[in-house]
């Protein structure tokens, strides 16, 4: 009976998570917006590199296309994850 009461009194990490949420919300305008901006930058850089490789005669660029696409997709999903986890 005392163990659940002690866990309710000493919840480790709750204060730290609230502090992290407050720090992140002050530092960024929104994690989702920041991730979308980074995904757009990754997409533009990837498109330019793939176009350059294609013009230089590289025949197999499907691996490069997939790598750049999934890195941009990861950034979009990371923003949604941070928004769900921290509420920012």
PDB file of N, CA, C and O in Angstrom:
ATOM      1  N   UNK A   1       0.819  -1.189   0.000  1.00  0.00           N
ATOM      2  CA  UNK A   1       0.000   0.000   0.000  1.00  0.00           C
ATOM      3  C   UNK A   1       0.866   1.257   0.000  1.00  0.00           C
ATOM      4  O   UNK A   1       0.470   2.281  -0.557  1.00  0.00           O
ATOM      5  N   UNK A   2       2.026   1.189   0.611  1.00  0.00           N
ATOM      6  CA  UNK A   2       2.883   2.362   0.685  1.00  0.00           C
ATOM      7  C   UNK A   2       3.628   2.614  -0.621  1.00  0.00           C
ATOM      8  O   UNK A   2       3.953   3.760  -0.932  1.00  0.00           O
ATOM      9  N   UNK A   3       3.904   1.562  -1.391  1.00  0.00           N
ATOM     10  CA  UNK A   3       4.668   1.728  -2.626  1.00  0.00           C
ATOM     11  C   UNK A   3       3.942   2.615  -3.635  1.00  0.00           C
ATOM     12  O   UNK A   3       4.572   3.519  -4.185  1.00  0.00           O
ATOM     13  N   UNK A   4       2.634   2.406  -3.912  1.00  0.00           N
ATOM     14  CA  UNK A   4       1.968   3.304  -4.858  1.00  0.00           C
ATOM     15  C   UNK A   4       1.885   4.741  -4.355  1.00  0.00           C
ATOM     16  O   UNK A   4       1.941   5.685  -5.143  1.00  0.00           O
ATOM     17  N   UNK A   5       1.752   4.902  -3.044  1.00  0.00           N
ATOM     18  CA  UNK A   5       1.700   6.242  -2.482  1.00  0.00           C
ATOM     19  C   UNK A   5       3.042   6.945  -2.660  1.00  0.00           C
ATOM     20  O   UNK A   5       3.084   8.138  -2.960  1.00  0.00           O
ATOM     21  N   UNK A   6       4.139   6.211  -2.478  1.00  0.00           N
ATOM     22  CA  UNK A   6       5.458   6.801  -2.663  1.00  0.00           C
ATOM     23  C   UNK A   6       5.692   7.161  -4.131  1.00  0.00           C
ATOM     24  O   UNK A   6       6.320   8.176  -4.431  1.00  0.00           O
ATOM     25  N   UNK A   7       5.192   6.335  -5.035  1.00  0.00           N
ATOM     26  CA  UNK A   7       5.358   6.648  -6.450  1.00  0.00           C
ATOM     27  C   UNK A   7       4.580   7.894  -6.834  1.00  0.00           C
ATOM     28  O   UNK A   7       5.025   8.666  -7.683  1.00  0.00           O
ATOM     29  N   UNK A   8       3.430   8.096  -6.220  1.00  0.00           N
ATOM     30  CA  UNK A   8       2.652   9.292  -6.509  1.00  0.00           C
ATOM     31  C   UNK A   8       3.339  10.540  -5.959  1.00  0.00           C
ATOM     32  O   UNK A   8       3.251  11.613  -6.557  1.00  0.00           O
ATOM     33  N   UNK A   9       4.016  10.403  -4.832  1.00  0.00           N
ATOM     34  CA  UNK A   9       4.692  11.557  -4.235  1.00  0.00           C
ATOM     35  C   UNK A   9       5.987  11.896  -4.949  1.00  0.00           C
ATOM     36  O   UNK A   9       6.334  13.070  -5.076  1.00  0.00           O
ATOM     37  N   UNK A  10       6.697  10.895  -5.411  1.00  0.00           N
ATOM     38  CA  UNK A  10       8.000  11.102  -6.039  1.00  0.00           C
ATOM     39  C   UNK A  10       7.971  10.619  -7.482  1.00  0.00           C
ATOM     40  O   UNK A  10       8.583   9.599  -7.800  1.00  0.00           O
ATOM     41  N   UNK A  11       7.289  11.316  -8.339  1.00  0.00           N
ATOM     42  CA  UNK A  11       7.236  10.924  -9.745  1.00  0.00           C
ATOM     43  C   UNK A  11       8.478  11.463 -10.446  1.00  0.00           C
ATOM     44  O   UNK A  11       8.572  12.657 -10.732  1.00  0.00           O
ATOM     45  N   UNK A  12       9.424  10.579 -10.717  1.00  0.00           N
ATOM     46  CA  UNK A  12      10.669  11.044 -11.333  1.00  0.00           C
ATOM     47  C   UNK A  12      10.452  11.453 -12.779  1.00  0.00           C
ATOM     48  O   UNK A  12       9.779  10.762 -13.545  1.00  0.00           O
ATOM     49  N   UNK A  13      11.023  12.567 -13.131  1.00  0.00           N
ATOM     50  CA  UNK A  13      11.008  13.005 -14.510  1.00  0.00           C
ATOM     51  C   UNK A  13       9.873  13.939 -14.888  1.00  0.00           C
ATOM     52  O   UNK A  13       9.933  14.550 -15.955  1.00  0.00           O
ATOM     53  N   UNK A  14       8.848  14.080 -14.070  1.00  0.00           N
ATOM     54  CA  UNK A  14       7.715  14.934 -14.421  1.00  0.00           C
ATOM     55  C   UNK A  14       8.151  16.396 -14.482  1.00  0.00           C
ATOM     56  O   UNK A  14       7.832  17.106 -15.436  1.00  0.00           O
ATOM     57  N   UNK A  15       8.873  16.835 -13.471  1.00  0.00           N
ATOM     58  CA  UNK A  15       9.343  18.230 -13.463  1.00  0.00           C
ATOM     59  C   UNK A  15      10.317  18.499 -14.598  1.00  0.00           C
ATOM     60  O   UNK A  15      10.302  19.575 -15.196  1.00  0.00           O
ATOM     61  N   UNK A  16      11.166  17.517 -14.895  1.00  0.00           N
ATOM     62  CA  UNK A  16      12.136  17.686 -15.970  1.00  0.00           C
ATOM     63  C   UNK A  16      11.435  17.769 -17.327  1.00  0.00           C
ATOM     64  O   UNK A  16      11.837  18.555 -18.185  1.00  0.00           O
ATOM     65  N   UNK A  17      10.395  16.965 -17.523  1.00  0.00           N
ATOM     66  CA  UNK A  17       9.652  17.016 -18.785  1.00  0.00           C
ATOM     67  C   UNK A  17       8.926  18.361 -18.935  1.00  0.00           C
ATOM     68  O   UNK A  17       8.869  18.910 -20.035  1.00  0.00           O
ATOM     69  N   UNK A  18       8.382  18.885 -17.859  1.00  0.00           N
ATOM     70  CA  UNK A  18       7.724  20.187 -17.925  1.00  0.00           C
ATOM     71  C   UNK A  18       8.743  21.289 -18.227  1.00  0.00           C
ATOM     72  O   UNK A  18       8.454  22.213 -18.987  1.00  0.00           O
ATOM     73  N   UNK A  19       9.918  21.192 -17.639  1.00  0.00           N
ATOM     74  CA  UNK A  19      10.963  22.174 -17.886  1.00  0.00           C
ATOM     75  C   UNK A  19      11.449  22.080 -19.339  1.00  0.00           C
ATOM     76  O   UNK A  19      11.677  23.106 -19.979  1.00  0.00           O
ATOM     77  N   UNK A  20      11.606  20.865 -19.858  1.00  0.00           N
ATOM     78  CA  UNK A  20      12.023  20.696 -21.252  1.00  0.00           C
ATOM     79  C   UNK A  20      10.967  21.258 -22.197  1.00  0.00           C
ATOM     80  O   UNK A  20      11.306  21.888 -23.200  1.00  0.00           O
ATOM     81  N   UNK A  21       9.696  21.038 -21.888  1.00  0.00           N
ATOM     82  CA  UNK A  21       8.619  21.577 -22.719  1.00  0.00           C
ATOM     83  C   UNK A  21       8.648  23.092 -22.721  1.00  0.00           C
ATOM     84  O   UNK A  21       8.472  23.720 -23.765  1.00  0.00           O
ATOM     85  N   UNK A  22       8.870  23.682 -21.557  1.00  0.00           N
ATOM     86  CA  UNK A  22       8.914  25.138 -21.460  1.00  0.00           C
ATOM     87  C   UNK A  22      10.134  25.695 -22.200  1.00  0.00           C
ATOM     88  O   UNK A  22      10.026  26.703 -22.899  1.00  0.00           O
ATOM     89  N   UNK A  23      11.276  25.056 -22.052  1.00  0.00           N
ATOM     90  CA  UNK A  23      12.483  25.516 -22.743  1.00  0.00           C
ATOM     91  C   UNK A  23      12.339  25.415 -24.255  1.00  0.00           C
ATOM     92  O   UNK A  23      12.737  26.325 -24.982  1.00  0.00           O
ATOM     93  N   UNK A  24      11.768  24.302 -24.731  1.00  0.00           N
ATOM     94  CA  UNK A  24      11.599  24.131 -26.167  1.00  0.00           C
ATOM     95  C   UNK A  24      10.570  25.094 -26.740  1.00  0.00           C
ATOM     96  O   UNK A  24      10.735  25.584 -27.858  1.00  0.00           O
ATOM     97  N   UNK A  25       9.525  25.366 -25.997  1.00  0.00           N
ATOM     98  CA  UNK A  25       8.510  26.282 -26.515  1.00  0.00           C
ATOM     99  C   UNK A  25       9.029  27.716 -26.551  1.00  0.00           C
ATOM    100  O   UNK A  25       8.547  28.516 -27.352  1.00  0.00           O
ATOM    101  N   UNK A  26       9.989  28.058 -25.712  1.00  0.00           N
ATOM    102  CA  UNK A  26      10.588  29.386 -25.744  1.00  0.00           C
ATOM    103  C   UNK A  26      11.631  29.489 -26.854  1.00  0.00           C
ATOM    104  O   UNK A  26      11.816  30.563 -27.427  1.00  0.00           O
ATOM    105  N   UNK A  27      12.315  28.386 -27.163  1.00  0.00           N
ATOM    106  CA  UNK A  27      13.396  28.423 -28.135  1.00  0.00           C
ATOM    107  C   UNK A  27      12.902  28.404 -29.572  1.00  0.00           C
ATOM    108  O   UNK A  27      13.471  29.083 -30.427  1.00  0.00           O
ATOM    109  N   UNK A  28      11.858  27.644 -29.853  1.00  0.00           N
ATOM    110  CA  UNK A  28      11.376  27.469 -31.216  1.00  0.00           C
ATOM    111  C   UNK A  28       9.978  28.034 -31.348  1.00  0.00           C
ATOM    112  O   UNK A  28       9.223  28.097 -30.378  1.00  0.00           O
ATOM    113  N   UNK A  29       9.645  28.442 -32.554  1.00  0.00           N
ATOM    114  CA  UNK A  29       8.288  28.912 -32.785  1.00  0.00           C
ATOM    115  C   UNK A  29       7.338  27.731 -32.832  1.00  0.00           C
ATOM    116  O   UNK A  29       6.192  27.855 -32.399  1.00  0.00           O
ATOM    117  N   UNK A  30       7.767  26.613 -33.333  1.00  0.00           N
ATOM    118  CA  UNK A  30       6.999  25.365 -33.310  1.00  0.00           C
ATOM    119  C   UNK A  30       7.893  24.263 -33.851  1.00  0.00           C
ATOM    120  O   UNK A  30       8.591  24.453 -34.847  1.00  0.00           O
ATOM    121  N   UNK A  31       7.871  23.121 -33.198  1.00  0.00           N
ATOM    122  CA  UNK A  31       8.692  22.003 -33.669  1.00  0.00           C
ATOM    123  C   UNK A  31       8.199  21.510 -35.023  1.00  0.00           C
ATOM    124  O   UNK A  31       8.998  21.101 -35.866  1.00  0.00           O
ATOM    125  N   UNK A  32       6.897  21.548 -35.231  1.00  0.00           N
ATOM    126  CA  UNK A  32       6.348  21.112 -36.510  1.00  0.00           C
ATOM    127  C   UNK A  32       6.799  22.051 -37.630  1.00  0.00           C
ATOM    128  O   UNK A  32       7.185  21.592 -38.706  1.00  0.00           O
ATOM    129  N   UNK A  33       6.753  23.356 -37.383  1.00  0.00           N
ATOM    130  CA  UNK A  33       7.190  24.313 -38.399  1.00  0.00           C
ATOM    131  C   UNK A  33       8.685  24.188 -38.677  1.00  0.00           C
ATOM    132  O   UNK A  33       9.117  24.249 -39.829  1.00  0.00           O
ATOM    133  N   UNK A  34       9.475  24.010 -37.612  1.00  0.00           N
ATOM    134  CA  UNK A  34      10.916  23.854 -37.800  1.00  0.00           C
ATOM    135  C   UNK A  34      11.237  22.591 -38.599  1.00  0.00           C
ATOM    136  O   UNK A  34      12.133  22.596 -39.443  1.00  0.00           O
ATOM    137  N   UNK A  35      10.508  21.517 -38.331  1.00  0.00           N
ATOM    138  CA  UNK A  35      10.773  20.279 -39.069  1.00  0.00           C
ATOM    139  C   UNK A  35      10.345  20.406 -40.529  1.00  0.00           C
ATOM    140  O   UNK A  35      10.989  19.840 -41.412  1.00  0.00           O
ATOM    141  N   UNK A  36       9.270  21.141 -40.790  1.00  0.00           N
ATOM    142  CA  UNK A  36       8.855  21.345 -42.179  1.00  0.00           C
ATOM    143  C   UNK A  36       9.864  22.192 -42.943  1.00  0.00           C
ATOM    144  O   UNK A  36      10.115  21.944 -44.123  1.00  0.00           O
ATOM    145  N   UNK A  37      10.442  23.184 -42.284  1.00  0.00           N
ATOM    146  CA  UNK A  37      11.468  24.008 -42.922  1.00  0.00           C
ATOM    147  C   UNK A  37      12.709  23.167 -43.228  1.00  0.00           C
ATOM    148  O   UNK A  37      13.270  23.255 -44.320  1.00  0.00           O
ATOM    149  N   UNK A  38      13.133  22.351 -42.256  1.00  0.00           N
ATOM    150  CA  UNK A  38      14.297  21.491 -42.490  1.00  0.00           C
ATOM    151  C   UNK A  38      14.019  20.450 -43.571  1.00  0.00           C
ATOM    152  O   UNK A  38      14.906  20.125 -44.361  1.00  0.00           O
ATOM    153  N   UNK A  39      12.805  19.931 -43.611  1.00  0.00           N
ATOM    154  CA  UNK A  39      12.456  18.963 -44.663  1.00  0.00           C
ATOM    155  C   UNK A  39      12.477  19.623 -46.036  1.00  0.00           C
ATOM    156  O   UNK A  39      12.911  19.010 -47.011  1.00  0.00           O
ATOM    157  N   UNK A  40      12.014  20.867 -46.119  1.00  0.00           N
ATOM    158  CA  UNK A  40      12.051  21.578 -47.405  1.00  0.00           C
ATOM    159  C   UNK A  40      13.487  21.833 -47.845  1.00  0.00           C
ATOM    160  O   UNK A  40      13.806  21.695 -49.026  1.00  0.00           O
ATOM    161  N   UNK A  41      14.351  22.203 -46.912  1.00  0.00           N
ATOM    162  CA  UNK A  41      15.760  22.422 -47.241  1.00  0.00           C
ATOM    163  C   UNK A  41      16.403  21.121 -47.712  1.00  0.00           C
ATOM    164  O   UNK A  41      17.141  21.111 -48.697  1.00  0.00           O
ATOM    165  N   UNK A  42      16.119  20.009 -46.999  1.00  0.00           N
ATOM    166  CA  UNK A  42      16.652  18.713 -47.416  1.00  0.00           C
ATOM    167  C   UNK A  42      16.129  18.324 -48.796  1.00  0.00           C
ATOM    168  O   UNK A  42      16.873  17.771 -49.605  1.00  0.00           O
ATOM    169  N   UNK A  43      14.867  18.604 -49.069  1.00  0.00           N
ATOM    170  CA  UNK A  43      14.294  18.280 -50.373  1.00  0.00           C
ATOM    171  C   UNK A  43      14.935  19.056 -51.496  1.00  0.00           C
ATOM    172  O   UNK A  43      15.204  18.499 -52.560  1.00  0.00           O
ATOM    173  N   UNK A  44      15.187  20.339 -51.276  1.00  0.00           N
ATOM    174  CA  UNK A  44      15.815  21.173 -52.312  1.00  0.00           C
ATOM    175  C   UNK A  44      17.250  20.738 -52.561  1.00  0.00           C
ATOM    176  O   UNK A  44      17.673  20.619 -53.710  1.00  0.00           O
ATOM    177  N   UNK A  45      17.999  20.502 -51.491  1.00  0.00           N
ATOM    178  CA  UNK A  45      19.386  20.057 -51.645  1.00  0.00           C
ATOM    179  C   UNK A  45      19.431  18.705 -52.350  1.00  0.00           C
ATOM    180  O   UNK A  45      20.251  18.489 -53.242  1.00  0.00           O
ATOM    181  N   UNK A  46      18.547  17.799 -51.945  1.00  0.00           N
ATOM    182  CA  UNK A  46      18.494  16.483 -52.574  1.00  0.00           C
ATOM    183  C   UNK A  46      18.146  16.559 -54.046  1.00  0.00           C
ATOM    184  O   UNK A  46      18.732  15.851 -54.866  1.00  0.00           O
ATOM    185  N   UNK A  47      17.185  17.427 -54.389  1.00  0.00           N
ATOM    186  CA  UNK A  47      16.783  17.568 -55.791  1.00  0.00           C
ATOM    187  C   UNK A  47      17.931  18.101 -56.643  1.00  0.00           C
ATOM    188  O   UNK A  47      18.140  17.641 -57.766  1.00  0.00           O
ATOM    189  N   UNK A  48      18.665  19.055 -56.119  1.00  0.00           N
ATOM    190  CA  UNK A  48      19.792  19.614 -56.869  1.00  0.00           C
ATOM    191  C   UNK A  48      20.889  18.569 -57.049  1.00  0.00           C
ATOM    192  O   UNK A  48      21.455  18.451 -58.136  1.00  0.00           O
ATOM    193  N   UNK A  49      21.195  17.811 -56.001  1.00  0.00           N
ATOM    194  CA  UNK A  49      22.238  16.788 -56.117  1.00  0.00           C
ATOM    195  C   UNK A  49      21.838  15.670 -57.063  1.00  0.00           C
ATOM    196  O   UNK A  49      22.660  15.187 -57.841  1.00  0.00           O
ATOM    197  N   UNK A  50      20.585  15.259 -57.000  1.00  0.00           N
ATOM    198  CA  UNK A  50      20.120  14.202 -57.895  1.00  0.00           C
ATOM    199  C   UNK A  50      20.117  14.685 -59.344  1.00  0.00           C
ATOM    200  O   UNK A  50      20.521  13.949 -60.244  1.00  0.00           O
ATOM    201  N   UNK A  51      19.667  15.908 -59.569  1.00  0.00           N
ATOM    202  CA  UNK A  51      19.682  16.467 -60.923  1.00  0.00           C
ATOM    203  C   UNK A  51      21.109  16.553 -61.452  1.00  0.00           C
ATOM    204  O   UNK A  51      21.357  16.239 -62.616  1.00  0.00           O
ATOM    205  N   UNK A  52      22.046  16.975 -60.609  1.00  0.00           N
ATOM    206  CA  UNK A  52      23.450  17.065 -61.024  1.00  0.00           C
ATOM    207  C   UNK A  52      23.998  15.682 -61.394  1.00  0.00           C
ATOM    208  O   UNK A  52      24.653  15.521 -62.423  1.00  0.00           O
ATOM    209  N   UNK A  53      23.722  14.688 -60.543  1.00  0.00           N
ATOM    210  CA  UNK A  53      24.203  13.332 -60.843  1.00  0.00           C
ATOM    211  C   UNK A  53      23.575  12.791 -62.125  1.00  0.00           C
ATOM    212  O   UNK A  53      24.234  12.105 -62.907  1.00  0.00           O
ATOM    213  N   UNK A  54      22.324  13.098 -62.328  1.00  0.00           N
ATOM    214  CA  UNK A  54      21.629  12.629 -63.524  1.00  0.00           C
ATOM    215  C   UNK A  54      22.221  13.270 -64.780  1.00  0.00           C
ATOM    216  O   UNK A  54      22.404  12.603 -65.798  1.00  0.00           O
ATOM    217  N   UNK A  55      22.518  14.571 -64.700  1.00  0.00           N
ATOM    218  CA  UNK A  55      23.102  15.266 -65.846  1.00  0.00           C
ATOM    219  C   UNK A  55      24.536  14.829 -66.113  1.00  0.00           C
ATOM    220  O   UNK A  55      25.003  14.912 -67.249  1.00  0.00           O
ATOM    221  N   UNK A  56      25.240  14.368 -65.089  1.00  0.00           N
ATOM    222  CA  UNK A  56      26.613  13.911 -65.263  1.00  0.00           C
ATOM    223  C   UNK A  56      26.675  12.472 -65.792  1.00  0.00           C
ATOM    224  O   UNK A  56      27.763  11.952 -66.039  1.00  0.00           O
ATOM    225  N   UNK A  57      25.528  11.834 -65.964  1.00  0.00           N
ATOM    226  CA  UNK A  57      25.502  10.518 -66.572  1.00  0.00           C
ATOM    227  C   UNK A  57      25.397   9.353 -65.614  1.00  0.00           C
ATOM    228  O   UNK A  57      25.535   8.204 -66.032  1.00  0.00           O
ATOM    229  N   UNK A  58      25.159   9.613 -64.354  1.00  0.00           N
ATOM    230  CA  UNK A  58      25.000   8.503 -63.414  1.00  0.00           C
ATOM    231  C   UNK A  58      23.676   7.810 -63.725  1.00  0.00           C
ATOM    232  O   UNK A  58      22.622   8.446 -63.744  1.00  0.00           O
ATOM    233  N   UNK A  59      23.740   6.510 -63.967  1.00  0.00           N
ATOM    234  CA  UNK A  59      22.557   5.792 -64.421  1.00  0.00           C
ATOM    235  C   UNK A  59      21.644   5.360 -63.294  1.00  0.00           C
ATOM    236  O   UNK A  59      20.424   5.377 -63.458  1.00  0.00           O
ATOM    237  N   UNK A  60      22.180   4.984 -62.183  1.00  0.00           N
ATOM    238  CA  UNK A  60      21.359   4.451 -61.090  1.00  0.00           C
ATOM    239  C   UNK A  60      21.239   5.489 -59.983  1.00  0.00           C
ATOM    240  O   UNK A  60      22.083   5.572 -59.091  1.00  0.00           O
ATOM    241  N   UNK A  61      20.198   6.258 -60.058  1.00  0.00           N
ATOM    242  CA  UNK A  61      19.979   7.293 -59.048  1.00  0.00           C
ATOM    243  C   UNK A  61      18.792   6.984 -58.148  1.00  0.00           C
ATOM    244  O   UNK A  61      18.411   7.808 -57.317  1.00  0.00           O
ATOM    245  N   UNK A  62      18.205   5.800 -58.309  1.00  0.00           N
ATOM    246  CA  UNK A  62      17.026   5.481 -57.507  1.00  0.00           C
ATOM    247  C   UNK A  62      17.357   5.391 -56.020  1.00  0.00           C
ATOM    248  O   UNK A  62      16.528   5.749 -55.183  1.00  0.00           O
ATOM    249  N   UNK A  63      18.539   4.924 -55.685  1.00  0.00           N
ATOM    250  CA  UNK A  63      18.947   4.863 -54.282  1.00  0.00           C
ATOM    251  C   UNK A  63      19.103   6.249 -53.683  1.00  0.00           C
ATOM    252  O   UNK A  63      18.731   6.479 -52.532  1.00  0.00           O
ATOM    253  N   UNK A  64      19.652   7.172 -54.464  1.00  0.00           N
ATOM    254  CA  UNK A  64      19.789   8.553 -53.998  1.00  0.00           C
ATOM    255  C   UNK A  64      18.431   9.215 -53.816  1.00  0.00           C
ATOM    256  O   UNK A  64      18.214   9.949 -52.852  1.00  0.00           O
ATOM    257  N   UNK A  65      17.524   8.955 -54.743  1.00  0.00           N
ATOM    258  CA  UNK A  65      16.182   9.524 -54.650  1.00  0.00           C
ATOM    259  C   UNK A  65      15.497   9.027 -53.377  1.00  0.00           C
ATOM    260  O   UNK A  65      14.899   9.815 -52.644  1.00  0.00           O
ATOM    261  N   UNK A  66      15.583   7.734 -53.119  1.00  0.00           N
ATOM    262  CA  UNK A  66      14.953   7.166 -51.930  1.00  0.00           C
ATOM    263  C   UNK A  66      15.587   7.723 -50.657  1.00  0.00           C
ATOM    264  O   UNK A  66      14.882   8.029 -49.696  1.00  0.00           O
ATOM    265  N   UNK A  67      16.912   7.854 -50.647  1.00  0.00           N
ATOM    266  CA  UNK A  67      17.588   8.354 -49.447  1.00  0.00           C
ATOM    267  C   UNK A  67      17.179   9.784 -49.123  1.00  0.00           C
ATOM    268  O   UNK A  67      16.875  10.091 -47.970  1.00  0.00           O
ATOM    269  N   UNK A  68      17.166  10.656 -50.114  1.00  0.00           N
ATOM    270  CA  UNK A  68      16.778  12.047 -49.865  1.00  0.00           C
ATOM    271  C   UNK A  68      15.303  12.169 -49.518  1.00  0.00           C
ATOM    272  O   UNK A  68      14.932  12.977 -48.666  1.00  0.00           O
ATOM    273  N   UNK A  69      14.455  11.373 -50.170  1.00  0.00           N
ATOM    274  CA  UNK A  69      13.026  11.406 -49.882  1.00  0.00           C
ATOM    275  C   UNK A  69      12.743  10.977 -48.450  1.00  0.00           C
ATOM    276  O   UNK A  69      11.982  11.635 -47.741  1.00  0.00           O
ATOM    277  N   UNK A  70      13.353   9.875 -48.020  1.00  0.00           N
ATOM    278  CA  UNK A  70      13.082   9.382 -46.677  1.00  0.00           C
ATOM    279  C   UNK A  70      13.720  10.248 -45.603  1.00  0.00           C
ATOM    280  O   UNK A  70      13.216  10.283 -44.481  1.00  0.00           O
ATOM    281  N   UNK A  71      14.807  10.946 -45.904  1.00  0.00           N
ATOM    282  CA  UNK A  71      15.354  11.872 -44.917  1.00  0.00           C
ATOM    283  C   UNK A  71      14.412  13.057 -44.718  1.00  0.00           C
ATOM    284  O   UNK A  71      14.235  13.522 -43.592  1.00  0.00           O
ATOM    285  N   UNK A  72      13.810  13.548 -45.795  1.00  0.00           N
ATOM    286  CA  UNK A  72      12.833  14.630 -45.660  1.00  0.00           C
ATOM    287  C   UNK A  72      11.572  14.134 -44.956  1.00  0.00           C
ATOM    288  O   UNK A  72      11.002  14.851 -44.133  1.00  0.00           O
ATOM    289  N   UNK A  73      11.137  12.929 -45.267  1.00  0.00           N
ATOM    290  CA  UNK A  73       9.967  12.359 -44.604  1.00  0.00           C
ATOM    291  C   UNK A  73      10.229  12.160 -43.114  1.00  0.00           C
ATOM    292  O   UNK A  73       9.340  12.391 -42.294  1.00  0.00           O
ATOM    293  N   UNK A  74      11.431  11.738 -42.759  1.00  0.00           N
ATOM    294  CA  UNK A  74      11.800  11.586 -41.352  1.00  0.00           C
ATOM    295  C   UNK A  74      11.701  12.913 -40.615  1.00  0.00           C
ATOM    296  O   UNK A  74      11.234  12.955 -39.477  1.00  0.00           O
ATOM    297  N   UNK A  75      12.133  13.992 -41.245  1.00  0.00           N
ATOM    298  CA  UNK A  75      12.048  15.297 -40.583  1.00  0.00           C
ATOM    299  C   UNK A  75      10.599  15.713 -40.350  1.00  0.00           C
ATOM    300  O   UNK A  75      10.284  16.288 -39.308  1.00  0.00           O
ATOM    301  N   UNK A  76       9.726  15.437 -41.290  1.00  0.00           N
ATOM    302  CA  UNK A  76       8.308  15.768 -41.122  1.00  0.00           C
ATOM    303  C   UNK A  76       7.711  14.958 -39.974  1.00  0.00           C
ATOM    304  O   UNK A  76       6.979  15.495 -39.144  1.00  0.00           O
ATOM    305  N   UNK A  77       8.026  13.667 -39.931  1.00  0.00           N
ATOM    306  CA  UNK A  77       7.504  12.814 -38.867  1.00  0.00           C
ATOM    307  C   UNK A  77       8.105  13.159 -37.514  1.00  0.00           C
ATOM    308  O   UNK A  77       7.438  13.023 -36.488  1.00  0.00           O
ATOM    309  N   UNK A  78       9.354  13.602 -37.498  1.00  0.00           N
ATOM    310  CA  UNK A  78       9.984  14.014 -36.248  1.00  0.00           C
ATOM    311  C   UNK A  78       9.278  15.231 -35.654  1.00  0.00           C
ATOM    312  O   UNK A  78       9.111  15.327 -34.438  1.00  0.00           O
ATOM    313  N   UNK A  79       8.869  16.152 -36.511  1.00  0.00           N
ATOM    314  CA  UNK A  79       8.131  17.319 -36.022  1.00  0.00           C
ATOM    315  C   UNK A  79       6.789  16.941 -35.429  1.00  0.00           C
ATOM    316  O   UNK A  79       6.385  17.487 -34.403  1.00  0.00           O
ATOM    317  N   UNK A  80       6.099  16.013 -36.064  1.00  0.00           N
ATOM    318  CA  UNK A  80       4.819  15.537 -35.518  1.00  0.00           C
ATOM    319  C   UNK A  80       5.038  14.798 -34.203  1.00  0.00           C
ATOM    320  O   UNK A  80       4.237  14.934 -33.278  1.00  0.00           O
ATOM    321  N   UNK A  81       6.108  14.021 -34.112  1.00  0.00           N
ATOM    322  CA  UNK A  81       6.419  13.297 -32.886  1.00  0.00           C
ATOM    323  C   UNK A  81       6.734  14.265 -31.742  1.00  0.00           C
ATOM    324  O   UNK A  81       6.249  14.085 -30.625  1.00  0.00           O
ATOM    325  N   UNK A  82       7.534  15.276 -32.016  1.00  0.00           N
ATOM    326  CA  UNK A  82       7.861  16.254 -30.976  1.00  0.00           C
ATOM    327  C   UNK A  82       6.624  17.045 -30.550  1.00  0.00           C
ATOM    328  O   UNK A  82       6.473  17.396 -29.380  1.00  0.00           O
ATOM    329  N   UNK A  83       5.753  17.317 -31.501  1.00  0.00           N
ATOM    330  CA  UNK A  83       4.519  18.018 -31.163  1.00  0.00           C
ATOM    331  C   UNK A  83       3.639  17.143 -30.270  1.00  0.00           C
ATOM    332  O   UNK A  83       3.023  17.645 -29.330  1.00  0.00           O
ATOM    333  N   UNK A  84       3.575  15.856 -30.551  1.00  0.00           N
ATOM    334  CA  UNK A  84       2.765  14.959 -29.738  1.00  0.00           C
ATOM    335  C   UNK A  84       3.391  14.720 -28.370  1.00  0.00           C
ATOM    336  O   UNK A  84       2.677  14.612 -27.373  1.00  0.00           O
ATOM    337  N   UNK A  85       4.718  14.637 -28.311  1.00  0.00           N
ATOM    338  CA  UNK A  85       5.385  14.307 -27.057  1.00  0.00           C
ATOM    339  C   UNK A  85       5.464  15.519 -26.127  1.00  0.00           C
ATOM    340  O   UNK A  85       5.127  15.419 -24.947  1.00  0.00           O
ATOM    341  N   UNK A  86       5.904  16.649 -26.650  1.00  0.00           N
ATOM    342  CA  UNK A  86       6.123  17.821 -25.813  1.00  0.00           C
ATOM    343  C   UNK A  86       4.993  18.837 -25.907  1.00  0.00           C
ATOM    344  O   UNK A  86       4.885  19.715 -25.051  1.00  0.00           O
ATOM    345  N   UNK A  87       4.165  18.737 -26.911  1.00  0.00           N
ATOM    346  CA  UNK A  87       3.078  19.689 -27.066  1.00  0.00           C
ATOM    347  C   UNK A  87       3.528  21.038 -27.604  1.00  0.00           C
ATOM    348  O   UNK A  87       2.881  22.058 -27.368  1.00  0.00           O
ATOM    349  N   UNK A  88       4.645  21.038 -28.331  1.00  0.00           N
ATOM    350  CA  UNK A  88       5.143  22.314 -28.874  1.00  0.00           C
ATOM    351  C   UNK A  88       4.897  22.380 -30.353  1.00  0.00           C
ATOM    352  O   UNK A  88       5.244  23.373 -30.992  1.00  0.00           O
TER     353      UNK A  88
END
